[in-house]
Amino acid sequence: MTGDYLPDVYLRLRSRLPAVADALDALGEATEQAGPLDERTQRLVKLGIAVGAMAEGAVRSNTRRALAAGATPEEILHVVALAITTRGFPAAVAAFSWTDEVLSSEP
């Protein structure tokens, strides 16, 4: 299933700092429930934020999670394209490479 991949460093952090991991999980749940956006839309928004921050791991993670929430590859690539005029072409190209690797590895 899409979204099952978790980097080793993330798993180690959760293992070493379980109280922090639990608090982060609770905050994530609270923010997801704070408004009317459905999961698919939330994932696309988070993907856009990750692209803007040039956070490679978050781009990859939110690409996987957007797919799992029902977003299409075309919608994900649209988010990347939208970044061109806001974040710049080089950033969008980097984000494209990260999303494309995830999309290419999906069955």
Order of alpha helices (4+ residues) and beta strands (2+ residues): alpha-alpha-alpha-alpha-alpha-alpha
